Amino acid sequence: MSDGALNGVRVLDLTDERAIYGVKLLADLGADVVRPEPPSGDPLRMRGPTHDASGESLWHAFFASNRRFFALDLDSEAGRRTLDRLVAEADVVVTTAGSFGVDEARLDDAKANRPALVVIEATSFGKEGPWKDFLAPDLVAGALGGAVATTGDVDTPPLKTFGELNFVLSGAYVAIAALAGLYCARESGVGQGIHVPVHHCIASCLEHVLMFFWYHDRMARPTPPALPRRGSLHWSDFYVVMQAQGGGIMVTPTPNIDNQLVWLIEEDVADDLLDPKYQEPENRLEMMQRMMEVLEEWVSKQDVEELFFKAQARHSPYGWVLSIDKVAEIPQLEARDWWTDYELKDAGTKGPGTPYRFSETPWQMREVGEIETDADALLGEIGWGSAS
């Protein structure tokens, strides 16, 4: 991708699920990314779901997009020499503890020899502390990071988040770290060793949960410091997924409460919301709570799709809760050519595009290449020097 935003940036990918999405973001921006794997194959190629016809991993096709794959025998002197060369030529090396090639890459020596090298290291819990050696697949990471505790309802167990959202989150932080480190290296000639613990990433996204814990006494609510599981209910109680005819819809009177009140008046369902007592500042919270009750009763009688479009027309930020098959049919995504073709070895499939759009350096999807085994050919082709 000669016109990618990161064209010319060389990235060595030594990651597992905890950071592979971060490298995907760099690769999709045009960075030249090499992902070595053992001669027996990358274990992530076995991750489901798989393509019905070819049996290939759709998970791998998405998360390992726009990369060159290279089989490397690290038990051989030639293999270790090739890895040294990849490290010596890379601008950014992204690693996760325990992944293929990380120990053999001798990155501490590489950073000492090349001050401008950027090394990103993702771990589950960090390199210090009592949990530093603990294992944490996505579900465990979400549980110990606090994200899972916010799911489910008061009378249910916690729920696993869809897909691997915790590792997508840490991957996004990895990409941000890599770009920041690369910017520093380009501006000052000084590289960075950047550590990204998954645990920290998850906790950083619990801002309103932690704020409630620390400052619950200021909110004048008869609840314990830790909010109970509340399903879809926002901590403020003013963003609620309600049941309409035909499905669920997230309803909120914010940010323009008067606009919502006018809508209810026009529908002749405002009930007692026009009571003068609600105009008094000290009764504002009571008025909001009453409005949510009125909304729930009204919404229950509305067609969910019609209600969504009416709300949009009124600039009310209602959100229609869509199933995955409905998301795949959203005309907005189709209109922006968001879906893209993924070329697998024996078949093709449609998959998600990028979460951004650059005007001057548009995103492209490369064809999935074969796993290279000739070190000299690969390194020469991509301009990373010679293996010898």
BALOVO-625820 format. One record per atom (N, C-alpha, C, O, CB): y, z, x. Coordinates in steps of 0.02 Angstrom, whole numbers, plus 50000, padded with zeros to 5 digits. Glycine has a CB too. Layout:
residues N
YZX
...
***
This chain:
residues 388
499405000050043
500005000050000
500625000050045
500915005250058
500005006249952
500814994050067
501364993450115
502034995550086
502494996950123
501404986450142
502084995750020
502724997449990
502725004449959
503175006149922
502904992449937
502215008449974
502195015249948
502725019649979
502955018350035
501515018249960
502935024749943
503465029249967
503275032650033
503705034050074
503625034449914
502625033950042
502405037150104
502065032150151
501645034150191
501925042850088
502245025850145
501965020850189
502075022750263
502625024550283
502285013950175
501535022350302
501585023950373
501405031150389
501315032750448
502265022650397
501355035450340
501165042450351
500405042750355
500055040450311
501445047150295
500155045750408
499435046150419
499185053150401
499435058150427
499255044450493
498695053450356
498445059850332
497685060050343
497325055450325
498615060850256
497465065450372
496745066750381
496535071750328
496805077350325
496585069350453
496055069850287
495845073850229
495195077450245
494665074450248
495755069350166
495245084050254
494665088350267
494645093750214
494665099750229
494685091450339
494605091650151
494685096450096
494075096550050
493635092250053
495295094650055
494065101750008
493595101949952
493995102249887
494575100349886
493105108049958
493695104749833
494025104749768
494685108449767
495115106949726
493565107749716
494775113249812
495375117349809
496015113649828
496555115649809
495295123249855
495945108249866
496545104749890
496505097149883
496985093649899
496685106449961
495945094549859
495865087249858
496375083849813
496575078149826
495155085349835
496595087249761
497105084249718
497775083449755
498135078649742
497205088549655
497925088149799
498535087449839
498515081349883
499015077849889
498635093649881
497935080049914
497875074049956
497905067749912
498175062649934
497225074249996
497625068149852
497675062449806
498415060649793
498595054849793
497315064049738
498825065749782
499535064449769
499855060949828
500275056449819
499905070849754
499675062949889
499945059649949
499675052549956
500055047949971
499765063650012
499025051649944
498715045049949
499015040349898
499145034549913
497965045549941
499105042849837
499375038549784
500105036649797
500345031849768
499325042149717
500445040349839
501135038649858
501155033849917
501695032049941
501515044949876
500565031549939
500555026449991
500375028850060
500355024850106
501195023249994
500255035350069
500045037750135
499365034550153
498955033250109
499995045450136
499265033450217
498625030750241
498165036650254
498245040350303
498715026350306
497675037650209
497265043650210
496545041850229
496245037250200
497275047250142
496275045350278
495575044650297
495215051150278
495435056650294
495505043150374
494645050250243
494245056050224
493545055350256
493135051550232
494185056550146
493425059050310
492755058850340
492245062550296
492425067150259
492775062050411
491625060450301
491095063850266
490455063550308
490395059050349
490975060850195
489995068150298
489385068050338
488965061850324
489045058750271
488975074350325
488525060050370
488095054150359
487695054550294
487525049450265
487625053250418
487545060550272
487165061350210
487595060350148
487325059950092
486855068250208
488255059850156
488705058650100
489105064750080
488875070450090
488315056250041
489675063650054
490115068950030
489795072249968
489655068749919
490835066250013
489685078849969
489405082149910
489815081149847
489545081349791
489335089549923
490475079949854
490895078949796
490755072349761
490985071249705
491625079349816
490385067849793
490195061649760
489675062949705
489525058549664
489915056749811
489405068949703
488905070749653
489205074349593
488855075949546
488365075049684
489855075549596
490175079249542
490205075249477
490405069349479
490865081449562
490025078249422
490085075049357
490795075749331
491185079849356
489585077949307
490965071949280
490535067149244
490425060749284
490795059249331
490835065449176
489905057049266
489745050949300
489815044949253
489815045749192
489025051149328
489895039149282
489955033049244
489275031349213
488765031449248
490205027249289
489275029649149
488645028549114
488225022949145
487615023549151
488775026949041
488565017649166
488205011849191
488005012549265
487425011249283
488615005549183
488465014549306
488335014649378
488075021349403
487765021749456
488965012949415
488185026749366
487995033349388
488455036349439
488335041849463
487305033149417
488995032749457
489475035349506
489915040749476
490025041049416
489905029649533
490155045049520
490555050749498
491255048449477
491635045849518
490605056049553
491425049549414
492105048249391
492585053449420
493165051949433
492145048149315
492335059449430
492735064849460
492965062649529
493555063149546
492335071449464
492495060249569
492655058149637
493125052049637
493585051649678
492015056549676
493005047349592
493425041449589
494155043249576
494605040049604
493185036649535
494275048349535
494955050449521
495245054549578
495785052949604
494985054449457
494905059949598
495195064549646
495195061849717
495585064149759
494815071149644
494765056949732
494755054049799
495035047049799
494825042849839
494045054049827
495505045649755
495785038949749
496195037049810
496455041449845
496215038449687
496245030449822
496695027649873
496565030349943
497035031449981
497405029049854
495935031349960
495755033750026
495265029050060
494935024950028
495445040750021
495215029850126
494695026550165
494175031850181
494335037450202
494975023150230
493545030150171
493005034850182
492635033050246
492505027150260
492525034950121
492465038150284
492175037050350
491605041850362
491705047950361
492715037750405
491015039050374
490435043250390
490465045450463
490555041250508
489775039550375
490395051850474
490495054650541
489935059550556
489825064350520
491175058250546
489575058250610
489035062650633
489315067550683
489385065950742
488435058650664
489475073550660
489785078450704
489275081950749
489465086150790
490155083650663
488635080250742
488135082850789
488105078650851
487765080450899
487455083150755
488445072950852
488435068450909
489105068950947
489625070650918
488305061150887
489075067551011
489675067651052
490165062251028
490775063351026
489505066551126
489895056451009
490335050950985
490695052950921
491275051350912
489935044550973
490335056450876
490645058550814
491195063650825
491725063150794
490115061550768
491085068350869
491595073350883
492195070150917
492765072050905
491315079050927
492065065150960
492615061650994
493035057750943
493655057450948
492345056851048
492705054750895
493075051050843
493505055850801
494075054250785
492585047350797
493235061550785
493625066450747
494235068650787
494785069350759
493195072550728
494145069750852
494715071550894
495255066150891
495855067650889
494485072550967
495025059850891
495505054350889
495875054150822
496485052950821
495155047750902
495515055350767
495845055550702
496375060950699
496925059950674
495325056650647
496205066850726
496695072350728
497295070550771
497865072050754
496365078850754
497165067250828
497695065450874
498175060350845
498765060050864
497405062850939
497935056250799
498355050950771
498685052950705
499165049650684
497945044750760
498455058250672
498705060050606
499395063250610
499555066650659
498215064750572
499795062050559
500425065650551
500315072250514
500635077350528
500935061350512
499845072150466
499695077950425
498935078750421
498575073850409
500015077350353
498705084750432
497995086350422
497955091550366
498275096850370
497655089050489
497575090050314
497495094650258
496785097250258
496305093350259
497675091150190
496705103850256
496045106950262
495935112150208
496415114850179
495965110050330
495305113450195
495115119450157
494565122950198
494135119650227
494865117650085
494595129450199
494135133350239
493415131650222
493215131750164
494265140850230
493015130150274
492315128650264
492155121450249
491565119650243
492055132750210
492665117150242
492535110150226
492275106350287
492345108650344
493165106850199
491985100650275
491705096450328
492225094750381
492765092250365
491415090050298
492065096150443
492485094250499
493035099050518
493355098250570
492775087850486
493155104150477
493725108550491
493625112450556
494075112550598
493835113450432
493055115550564
492945119550625
492935115050687
493215116950738
492285123350620
492625109150682
492575104750739
493235101550758
493315099050813
492065099350726
493725101450712
494365098150725
494805101850775
495265098950803
494745097350661
494665108250787
495035112250836
495795111450826
496165109350871
494845110150909
496005113250768
496705111850749
497205116350785
497775114250795
496785112750675
497005122150806
497465126350845
497645122850910
498225122950931
497155133250860
497145119850942
497285116151004
497715110050989
498175108351027
496625113951038
497565106650933
497955100750915
498685102350904
499125098650926
497655097450853
498815107950869
499515109850857
499865111750923
500465110350931
499555115750808
499505114850969
499805116651033
499975110451074
500475110351110
499325121151073
499565105251068
499675099151106
500175094451073
500495090451107
499025095551116
500255095051007
500695090550970
501155094650926
500985096050868
500295085350928
501735096550950
502175101050912
502385098250844
502555102150799
502795102450952
502375091650834
502605088850771
502055088350718
502185086150662
502905081950783
501445090350735
500885089850688
500975094750630
501175100550641
500225091150724
500835092450570
500855096750511
500135098050489
499755093450476
501275093350453
499955104450484
499285106350463
499345110750401
499675115950401
498905110050520
499015108550347
499005112350285
498315115450278
497805111850281
499185107950223
498285121850268
497645125350260
497635128850193
498035133350180
497525130350318
497175126850150
497095130050085
496475134550087
495945132450110
497035124850027
496555140650064
496005145450060
495985148349990
496445147249950
496075151050114
495465152049975
495425155049908
495905160849902
496275161349853
494705157349894
495895165449952
496285171649945
496725173150005
497015178550009
495825177449934
496775168550052
497165169850112
496715171950170
496115173050161
497675175250098
497015172450228
496635173950289
496635181250307
496315183250356
496905169850346
496995185250270
497005192450281
496865196050215
496875192950162
497685194750311
496725202450219
496635206450159
495895207250142
495465203850169
496995203250102
495745211850096
495055213550081
494665207950046
494055208250044
495045219650037
495005202950018
494655197549983
494615191150024
494415185949998
495005196149917
494805191350087
494885185150125
494245181050131
494275175050140
495145186750193
493665184250127
493025180650133
492685179550066
492115177150065
492565184450179
493005181250011
492695180349946
492665172949927
493085168949948
493095184249892
492155171249889
492095164449863
492415164049794
492405168949756
491345162349860
492695158249777
493035157749713
493045150549688
493515146949703
493755160349718
492525148349652
492595142049615
493145142649564
493425148049554
491925140149581
493305137249531
493895136949489
493915142649438
494435145849429
493935130349452
493365144049404
493355149249353
493495156149383
493875160049355
492685149249317
493185157549440
493295164049473
494015164549498
494335169749491
492815165049533
494275159049526
494965158949549
495445160449492
495915164349499
495135152249582
495325157249434
495755158449376
495705165449350
496195168349327
495595153649322
495095168349352
495005175149327
495365180149373
495725184449348
494255176849323
495255179549438
495555184349484
496305183049495
496665187549518
495185184249551
496535177049480
497245175549485
497645177649423
498255177749425
497345168249497
497295179349369
497635181549308
497695176349254
497865178049197
498295183949325
497565169949269
497665164749219
497175165349161
497365164249104
497595157949252
496545166949176
496045167349123
496195173049075
496045172649016
495345168149153
496485178449101
496625184249059
497095182649001
497105186248951
496915189849100
497495177449008
497975175648956
497665171248903
497995169648853
498575172248987
497035169148912
496725164548864
496305168348814
496195174348821
496295159348901
496075164848763
495685168048711
496135171748662
496745171648667
495185172948742
495815175048615
496185178848564
495985186148568
495545188048607
496055176048493
496315190348529
496205197548534
495475199548522
495245204548548
496655201148485
495115195548482
494425197348465
493915192748498
493345192348476
494335197248390
494125189248550
493665184748585
493675186248660
494135189348685
493855177348572
493165183948696
493195184348769
493725179548796
493965175248759
492505182748800
493905180148860
494345175148890
494005168248889
493395167748883
494525177148963
494405163148896
494155156348894
494265152848961
494765154148995
494485152348838
493805148548979
493915144349038
494425138949022
494375135848969
493245141249063
494905137949065
495385132649055
495055125849062
494545125249095
495975133249104
495345120849030
495055114249030
495035111249100
495505112049139
495445109648983
494475107949116
494415104749181
494435109949237
494145115349231
494965099649192
494795108349290
494885113049346
495635113849358
495895112149411
494525110549411
495975116449308
496705116949311
496945121449367
497475120349395
496975119349246
496555126449385
496765130949439
496785127249505
497245128249545
496305136949444
496295122849517
496285119049580
496775113149578
497015110949630
495585116649594
496915110549518
497455105649513
498125108849531
498545105749564
497475102549441
498205115049510
498815118749527
498875119749603
499395118349632
498825125449491
498345122249634
498385123349707
498465116649742
498805116349794
497755126949732
498165111249716
498255104749746
498975102449744
499235099549792
497825099649712
499325103749688
500025101949683
500445105749735
500885102849766
500295103449613
500285112149745
500645115949796
500495113349866
500925113249909
500455123349792
499875111049878
499685108149942
500105101949956
500355101050011
498935106349943
500185097649906
500585091549915
501315093349929
501625090249973
500545087149852
501585098149893
502275100349906
502345103049977
502825101450012
502495105749854
501855107049998
501875109750066
501845104250118
502205104450168
501285114650077
501425099250107
501355093750154
502005089850160
502215088150215
500795089150134
502325088450103
502955084750105
503505088850139
503905086150177
503175082850033
503525095350124
504035099550157
503915099850232
504385099450271
504025106650127
503285100750252
503135100850324
503285094250358
503545094250414
502405102650335
503135088750324
503285082150353
504035081150359
504265078350409
502975076650310
504415083350310
505145082650314
505415086550373
505835084150410
505465085050248
505165092650382
505385096750439
505215093350505
505625093250550
505065103750436
504615090650509
504415087350572
504845081250586
505025079950643
503675085350568
505005077450533
505415071450542
506135073250562
506455069650601
505415067150478
506385078650534
507085080550547
507175084150613
507685083150647
507335084950491
506685088250632
506785092550690
506275091450746
506365093950801
506755099650669
505755087650731
505225086850781
504755092650784
504295092850825
505525085750848
504855097550741
504435103550740
503965103150680
504185102850623
504875110050737
503325103250694
502825103150641
502745110050611
503105114750628
502165100650667
502275110550566
502175116950531
501425118050521
501045113350511
502535116950462
501235124350526
500585126450502
500695130150436
500985135550436
500205130950555
500475127250381
500645129950315
500005132250280
499515128450275
501015124550271
500015138350257
499425141350226
499555141750151
500065144450129
499275148350255
499085139150111
499155139050038
498555142450007
498035139249998
499225131650012
498605148949990
498045152249955
498045150549880
498565151049847
498095159949964
497475148649854
497415147049783
497645152949741
497975152149690
496695145049766
497445158949762
497605165049725
498355165849715
498585167649661
497335171149762
498745164449767
499475164949763
499755159749715
500205161149676
499795164149833
499475153749718
499725148249675
499655150149601
500115149049562
499345141749689
499085152849583
498965154649513
499435160149492
499755159749439
498225156749503
499485165449533
499915171049515
500645168949508
501015171749468
499855176549567
500855163949547
501555161749544
501725158549478
502315157949460
501705156949601
501215156449440
501335153149376
501265157849316
501245155649259
500865147349367
501225164249330
501175169249276
501845172849266
501855178749250
500625174249291
502395169149277
503045172449280
503205176449217
503425182149223
503585167449291
503095173649158
503295177349098
502795183049084
502985188049054
503335172649038
502165182149106
501665187449097
501855193449140
501845199149118
500955184949114
502025192149204
502195197549249
502865200649230
502965206749237
502225194949322
503335196549206
503975199249185
503885204149127
504205209349124
504465193649165
503435202349081
503295206849026
502995213349051
503155218749027
502835203548974
502545212949100
502235218849128
502745223549159
502735229649149
501705216849180
503195220649198
503685224749234
504245227349189
504505232749201
503975220949291
504435223449138
505035225149099
504895226049024
505345225248983
505555219749109
504265227549007
504095228148936
504495233648901
504625233148841
503355229548929
504705238848938
505065244348908
505755242148883
506045245448840
505135250148957
506025236648910
506675234248889
506635229748828
507155228048798
507005230448946
506035227948808
505955223148753
505855226548686
505795223148634
505385218648767
505825233048686
505785236948624
505205234648580
505285233648520
506435236548585
504625233848611
504045231648573
503485236748583
503375239048639
503815224548595
503125238448531
502605243548535
501955240748563
501425241248531
502485246648466
501985237848622
501395235048653
501315237948723
501805240248752
501435227348656
500715237948750
500615240448818
500925235748869
501125230248852
499865241348832
500985237948930
501295233748981
500955226948989
501285221949001
501285237349048
500285226848982
499935220448987
499815217748917
499515221048875
499255221249025
500055211648905
499965208648840
499225207548826
498855205548870
500345201948836
498995209048765
498305207348747
498225199748743
498725196148736
498105210748680
497615197448746
497495190248737
497775188248669
497665191648619
496735188448743
498125182648668
498495180748608
498385173448588
498785170648551
499235181948619
497845170448611
497725163548593
498295159148617
498475159148676
497635162848518
498585155448571
499145150948588
499825154248582
500335151048593
499125144848545
499835160648565
500465163848549
500865165448612
500635169048656
500345170248509
501475162848614
501935164148669
502155171448667
502145174648614
502545159448665
502335174148725
502515181248728
503105182948682
503165188748660
502675183248799
503535178048668
504115179448625
503935179448551
504335181848510
504645174248637
503345176948533
503115176248463
503465170548426
503355169748366
503225182748425
503865166548460
504255161348426
504015154348445
504355149448430
504985162048443
503445153848477
503105147448490
502385148448468
501995151548503
503165145148567
502205145748410
501565147348379
501215140848359
501515136448328
501655151948318
500575140248377
500175134748351
499945136648282
499555141348273
499565133148398
500185132948232
500035134348162
499565129048134
499535123448160
500675134648120
499195130748082
498735126148052
499075122347995
499295125247946
498115129848026
499115115748005
499365111347952
498785107547920
498205108547939
499905106347980
498935103247874
498415099147844
498205093747894
498605089347911
498655095847777
497595094147918
497345089147964
497375091048037
497195086948080
497725082947955
497605097048053
497605098948123
498115104248139
498485106648096
497725093048166
498145106048203
498605111248226
499245108148253
499255102448276
498285115448280
499785112048250
500425109848276
500805115848303
500855121048271
500835106248221
501085115148363
501495120448392
502175120248360
502515115148361
501545119748470
502375125848331
503005126248293
503455131448325
503245136948343
502865128048218
504095129648332
504595134448355
505265132748323
505445126848317
504655134248433
505645137848303
506315136548277
506835135548332
507405133648318
506535142248232
506645136848394
507105136048450
507125128648470
506665124948453
506885140448510
507635126348504
508215130248528
508785130848478
509265134648489
508485127048591
508735127148421
509275127148372
509025130348308
508755126948264
509545119948359
509105136848302
508845140548245
509195138448180
508875138148128
508915148048257
509835137148184
510195135048124
509935128348099
509895127148039
510955134548139
509755123948145
509485117448126
508825118448088
508695114948039
509375113048188
508415123148111
507785124548077
507915127448007
507575125747959
507355129248118
508405131848003
508565134947939
508795129647889
508605129847830
509105140347947
509215125047911
509445119647867
508855115447842
508835113547784
509955115047904
508385114147886
507795110247866
507395113847811
507175110847763
507345108847928
507325120347820
506955124247769
507335124447703
507025124347650
506835131347795
507995124747707
508395124647645
508305117947610
508215117747549
509145125847661
508325112547648
508235105947618
507545105147586
507465101547536
508335100447671
507055108547614
506375108247586
506285113247529
505765113647497
505855109647641
506815117147516
506805122247462
506265127547474
505925129647427
506695118947394
506185129547538
505685134647554
505995140147598
505635143847631
505085131447590
506665140647597
506995145647641
506865152747619
506965157447658
507735144347642
506635153647557
506465160347532
507055164947540
507605163447516
505845163147569
506965170747572
507505175647578
507895175147643
508255179747661
507225182547571
507815169547680
508145169047745
508905168647740
509255169347791
507885162947781
509165167447680
509885167247671
510175174147653
510775174747640
510075162347617
509765179147653
509995185947640
510545187747691
510435187047751
509405191147644
511125189947668
511685191547714
511505196447769
511825196447822
512255194247675
510995200547759
510835205447811
510615202047876
510685204847930
510285210147786
510335196047869
510095192647929
510665189847972
510545187648028
509635187047909
511265190047946
511835187747986
512095193248033
512495191948077
512395185447941
511855199348021
512065204848065
511675204448131
511065203548130
511945211648030
512015205148187
511685204548252
511085209248260
510585207348291
512175206048307
511135215248232
510585219948241
509955217948202
509415220648214
510805226948219
510025213248156
509455210948116
509205204048138
508785201048103
509645210848043
509445201648193
509265194848215
508515194248230
508205189348210
509665192848277
508235199248263
507525199048278
507105199148214
506615195548208
507325204948324
507305203248167
506955203548103
506985196848067
506505194548037
507235209048058
507575193648072
507655187048041
507195181948073
506895177848037
508395184748047
507125182048138
506685177448172
505955178548153
505585173848141
506765178048248
505765184748149
505075186348129
504945183948057
504405181348043
504945193848135
505425184848013
505355182547945
505315174847943
504935172047904
505925185047902
505715171547984
505715164247985
505025161648006
504785156647979
506255161648033
504705164948054
504045162748076
503535163448019
503085159348013
503815166748137
503615168647978
503165169447920
503275163847869
502795161147841
503285176247887
503905162247857
504065156847810
503805150147836
503525146147799
504835156547798
503905149047901
503665142847931
502905142047924
502665136647908
503865142548004
502545147447937
501815147047934
501575145147864
501115141147857
501505153847956
501885148047814
501705146447745
501865139147729
501465135647697
502055151147696
502455136947750
502665130047736
502245124947774
502025119947745
503395129147755
502125126247839
501745121647880
501035120747853
500755115247858
501715124147953
500745125947826
500055125547802
499955120347747
499385118347733
499835132347776
500495118147717
500455113347662
500665106347683
500675101747642
500875115647604
500845105447747
501105099047771
500565095047807
500115097947839
501705100247817
500605088447802
500175084147843
500405084547915
501005083747929
500185076747816
499945085747961
500135087248030
500495081448063
500985082448099
499525089248070
500265075348053
500575069648086
501265068348058
501735067148096
500135063448077
501335068447992
501995067347961
502485072747983
503075071347997
501935067247885
502255078947987
502695084448006
502935083648078
503515084848093
502325091147998
502485081448122
502675080448192
503245075448198
503735076648233
502075078148232
503185069748164
503695064548171
504345066648136
504885064848159
503435057948142
504295070348081
504905072948050
505265077648097
505885077448104
504735076547983
504885081948131
505195086648178
505535083048236
506085084848256
504665091548205
505205077948262
505495074048317
506155070848295
506635070648333
505015068748341
506165068248234
506765065048208
507345069948202
507925068048206
506635061748141
507175076348193
507685081648186
507815085148253
508175090148254
507475086748134
507525082748307
507595085948373
507315093048374
507575097348409
508315085948394
506805094148334
506455100548336
505815099648378
505405095348362
506275103048262
505725103548429
505175102248477
504495104748454
504185108848487
505345105448543
504275102248398
503595103648376
503105099648418
503265094148441
503505102148300
502505102248428
502015098748468
501355098048431
501005103048418
501905102348533
501175091948414
500545090548380
499965091748428
499965088848483
500535083148353
499495095948410
498925097448453
498405091848446
498105091048393
498605104448436
498305087948499
497875082148497
497225083248534
497215086548587
498235076048526
496685080648507
496045080648542
496065075448597
496505071148597
495455079348492
495605075748643
495605071148700
495555063948677
495895059548705
495025072748747
495155062548626
495095055648603
495765053248573
495925047248578
494545055048550
496145057748543
496805055948518
497305054848575
497725050348571
497065061348470
497255058948627
497695057948685
497585051048714
498065047648734
497565063448738
496955048848716
496805042248744
497105036648704
497165030948729
496055041348748
497315038048642
497585032848599
498345033348591
498645029648552
497265033248531
498665037948627
499385038948619
499765032448638
499675030048694
499635044848663
500165029748593
500515023448608
501025024148665
501175019148698
500855020848546
501285030048675
501775031048729
501465029548797
501775026248838
502055038148727
500865031948808
500525030748872
500375023348881
500455020548935
499875034848877
500155020248827
499995013048830
500625008948843
500615004148882
499665010748764
501175010848811
501805007048818
502075007348889
502415002748911
502325009748770
501925012748925
502175013348994
501655011349045
501725012749104
502385020549007
501115008049022
500585005649067
500325011249111
500195010449171
500844999949112
500235017049079
500015022949118
499285022449137
499095024449192
500135029349078
498865019949092
498165019349108
498065014149163
498415009049165
497755017549046
497595015349207
497475010649261
496725009549270
496325013649248
497795013049327
496555004149303
495855002449314
495625005549380
495955004949431
495754994849315
495055008849377
494725011649436
494115007349451
493665006549410
494535019249426
494105004449511
493545000249531
493015004449564
493115007249618
493774994549579
492435004949531
491875008449561
491435003349597
491554997349594
491475012249507
490925005849630
490505001449671
490154996149629
490154990249648
489985005549708
489884998049572
489504993449531
489814992349462
489514989149419
488794995949523
490394994949451
490704994349385
491444996149390
491674998449441
490344998849333
491794995149335
492494997149331
492585001849272
492175002049227
492954991049325
493135005549273
493275010049217
494025011149213
494385009949261
492895016749225
494245013549157
494955015149147
495045022549159
494615026549140
495195013049076
495615024449190
495745031449203
496485032949205
496895028449195
495425033449267
496665039249217
497365041249217
497765038149274
497505037049329
497415048849221
498395036749260
498855034549311
499205040449344
498925045949347
499365029849282
499805039349368
500165044449405
500625048549360
500835046249307
500565041249461
500785054649381
501245058849342
501975057649359
502395061949347
501085066149353
502135051849387
502825050249407
502895042649406
502395039049399
502995053149479
503495040149412
503615033049420
504205031949467
504765034149453
503755029649351
504075028649523
504595027149573
504855020049560
504465015449549
504325027849645
505515019249562
505805012749546
505705007649603
505565001849590
506535013449531
505785009949665
505765005349721
505095005049757
504955000249793
506305007149771
504685010149748
504035010449782
503495011849731
503225017349728
504035015849839
503335006849690
502865007949636
502165009849660
501945007949714
502815001849592
501825013649618
501155015949633
500655010249623
500735006049579
500975021949589
500135010249664
499595005449657
498925009049664
498885014349695
499654999749709
498415006249634
497745008849643
497355004149688
497244998349672
497375009749575
497155006649746
496745002649790
496025002049763
495795006349726
496735005649861
495694996849783
494984996449769
494615001649811
494815003149867
494704989349783
494085004349782
493685009249819
493295005649872
492875001449857
493215013249771
493415007349935
493085003949990
492405006850006
492215012249982
493515004250052
492035003150046
491385005650069
491495011450117
492035012350144
490984999950103
490975015250127
491005020650177
490925017550246
490405014650261
490445026150164
491435018050287
491425015050353
490985019050401
490925025150395
492135014450381
490675015550447
490275018950499
490485016950569
490305020250618
489535017550489
490845011450575
491065008850640
491745011850657
492255009850628
491095001150641
491755016650702
492375020250718
492915015550745
493485015850724
492245025750767
492725011250793
493215006750823
493515002050772
494115000850771
492895002750880
493084999350728
493324994650677
493804998050630
494334995350614
492754991650639
493625004050606
494055007550559
494725009450590
495245007950561
493705013850533
494705012550648
495325014950678
495775009150699
496385009550695
495175019250739
495455003650721
495854997750738
496174994550678
496754992350680
495424992750774
495794994250622
496054991150561
496654994750534
497124991650511
495504990750509
496625001350535
497165005250505
497715007150555
498195010650538
496895011350473
497625004950617
498135006250666
498165013350692
498685015750713
498785004650638
497585016650690
497555023550716
497295023750788
497065028950810
497115027850672
497335018250822
497105018250892
496375016450896
496085013550850
497235024950924
496065018250951
495365016650964
494955022950965
495215028350982
495295012851030
494325022450948
493885028150948
493695030351019
493525036051031
493255026750909
493735025651066
493535027251135
494115029851176
494025031351235
493235021151168
***
